[in-house]
Amino acid sequence: MQTKVEASATEPPSVAGTSVSLSGVTRAYRTRRAQTVAVEGLDLRVAEGQVLGVVGPSGCGKSTLLELIAGLQEPDHGTVEVAGAADAKGRREVCSYMPQHDLLLPWRDALGNAALALESQGLARREARERAAPLFERFGLADFERSRPRALSGGMRQRVAFMRTLLPGRPVLALDEPFASLDAITRTDMQQWLADALAAEPRTVVLVTHDVEEALFLSDRVAVLSRRPGRVVEEIDVALQRPRDRRAAVTDPHLAHLRERALEALR
Amino acid sequence: MRRPLLVALLLAAFVGVWAWVSSLGSVDDLLVASPGETVQALRDDWSLLADNALITLYEVLLGLAIAVTLGVVFAIAMHLSRILREAAYPLLVASQAIPIVVLAPIFVLAFDYGIGPKIAIVALICFFPITVNVLDGLRSVDPGHLSLMRSFGASRLRTLRAVELPAALPGFFSGLRIAATVSVIGAVFGEWAGADDGLGRLVLLGNDQLQTPRVYAGIVILTLMAVALFALASLAERIACPWTHDERTT
């Protein structure tokens, strides 16, 4: 573990052999009254080092999909395989999960929050903080190490949550609407920032979002899910080099065409 | 700055009404002591009052310490074990439903005349608010935080230490504040059931001997004791949970 963590602070983890694949996945929730099928017969594949954007109407089982990938749930039927690991525990070990809300702990300062995942893996508190500290400069958060989440803006909190997600050095990222809670300007900045970060440090990414443009801007491929129970109704290849330039992306005719296709599929 | 002023005004008004009522000719001097007489008694009997107050304070603090220790341990155990929680919760409520006034003499009979039964009674009534508030705090954790910790591969103990215990800290202090105020009442009941010393006993004795000013002085000290304990608990919370009050630095 020591060496794995060491590597993450300086160089990106290898993404070789870290593909994600779901085949025939069904997951239902039983409440006292009724049964809700979140996803049904879902097939998805993400090649190593690729970014898959997943868009769909609200309540289409997007969060369930991520929790399945991140090893927080097991499917009722079908298989979920991440970097060769088919069991939930194995998936948890290769996948970093970033929930929809930043979920920073209000009593910890930014550095302590960023170090939380490392600490959870058994690293001593001090050591975890020491490993997290160098990232603050790179994430534009220098001098905010000792600030508590309440004192940080939404964009800053999101970046702390990103650090926390990236620090364990796991090759697969499961991101649940990471920018949904941000204002438009901050969201645009953060999208560009993530695009550049993923170009510098490739990871295999499943990015769930309700924003078609965000998905097209960041992903190699976009899967459109149907209303619940979620099924893949359209898969769109985005044949553009990453990272893309935001301004160019707005006017790119190819992207405009894909956007129409995605929106049509969502209807 | 306005709050202390309002408190002072209200207090002054209260003392004013008190002084007025006690000055009425129709009120027996043996029934009501005036503020002046009370202050006089505080001055004249100071060493007697102080000696007994210290004994009561000792009972209160020891009882509180036991209640805090047992309450926190019990709350954590109940949080970690569903079986224990479901089995013990009714008992916990029942422990609070027993009238302390009735229980106190039984305790004195069982544990003798000394300081033991007083501490036990204080601990018994303080145990409940602490346990319930800590347990609620532990259970109030955002489920998102728990699945996040699970996704990190954190152990149960790590999640408890990093997430659940800090989240329960404000609840603990709420419980402590309630416990601090009722602890003094517990000690007084304990002393009333049978004691050689303590402020509660002194007040009871003074009542029998129609030393009304001394009784009032004792009540004032008991009240101040509870208020001071409450304030101390609040201060401790401010120091221990700095994230719960505003601290915008940017």
Interface residues (C-beta under 8 A of the other chain):
Chain A: E67 A70 G71 L72 R92 E93 C95 S96 Y97 P99 H101 L103 L105 P106 W107 L116 A117 E119 S120 Q121 F144 S147 R148 R150 A151 L152 S153 P168
Chain B: D142 G144 H145 S147 L148 M149 R150 S151 F152 G153 A154 R158 T159 A162 V163 P166 L169 C241 P242 W243 D246 E247 R248 T249 T250
